[in-house]
Amino acid sequence: MSGYLRIEAGLPRPAALELAARLEAGRPLWDIELTGAGLRFFLPWAAGRLDEELTVLEEGCRQVERARGDLTVTLGVTRTEEPEPDQGERPTALGPWPLAEARTETGIALPPEMRLSRARWAGDSLLAGLVTAHLTPPPGAPATQGRPVLSLAAGWSLAPLAALSAGSGPVTALAEEETTAERIRRLAAWNGRQIEVETGPFSGRGRQRPDWAFGLILVRLSPYLTARRLRALARWLAPDGVILAAGFTPGLQTAHLLRAAVRAGLVLEASDLLEDWAAVRLSPREAGPELPPLTGSVVPTLLDWSGETEAEAETEPEPDSLMVEDGPEEEE
């Protein structure tokens, strides 16, 4: 059988944003549209895989329900032959770059079959703005153009084309799915650009490419997937390189990502917002003097203290937040 399942969930906006992030962490190709009533996306009717895909969907719903104890996710599932086209208009610009259907000298061309949810349009637009600002520094600032770029995204992503338009060096894109690789090549060819595509699992890539050193790394993935990969990505940065990441919401998702950045030896340099979504600029943390070891009577005092007063110990613990547990970080 062929066709699609139309998946809908009626949820408050914060819960819909969280469910979308969790689902896209497990299935990066699921491009989930946020609606006024919740979320919507289309699941391909793939022979032999549908049960597995629905299991991922059910587990994502359970995670959000556990995090919000008073919430029950209700799904509407219907069969359709083709995904319904987005009723909204496509943006006319990506950051500072105009968008068009045909190739132009100053803009980015979109193939007719390209479709993106508003969340992914926002993520790519945020990245395009940050990458353009990075590659066109003010007079007197260090030159940043001409340096190699690494891109990580799932499905369609226009941010690498924005980097090339702003004067970056060669772009390498990592694609774990062949669908993503095909779309990267399609976008590059449609715009007359060259992007090197490497396919295969992210894990173990560093052992294959220990000599990589990028001046700029672009990431547009679920925040939970990005967080697991930051440590490996930080090792691929040139000493003065930066990571630009988008695809998450302000608040808990951003906090989760920044906590992973600290563990990876990165610091937050700048951030930007567009509607419900955020993007950050991360750079390697400068080495500083180590703190002296704790000595004296304060240490046993801290060890003996349980961290709570007697009154706090008698209260019920707070329910889990929307933050997911840290997954295993992807090493090189």
Secondary structure, DSSP 8 states (H G I E B T S, - for coil): ---EEEEEEE--HHHHHHHHHHHHHH-TT---EEETTEEEEEEE--TTTHHHHHHHHHHHHHHHHHHSTT----EEEEEESS----SS---SEETTEEEESS--SSSEE--TT----HHHHHHHHHHHHHHHHHHS--TTS---TT--EEEEESS---HHHHHHHTT---EEEEESSHHHHHHHHHHHHHTT--EEEEES-STTHHHH-TT--EEEEEEES-HHHHHHHHHHHHHTEEEEEEEEEEEE-TTHHHHHHHHHHHHTTEEEEEEEEETTEEEEEEEE-----------STHHHHHHH--SS-HHHHTS------S----------
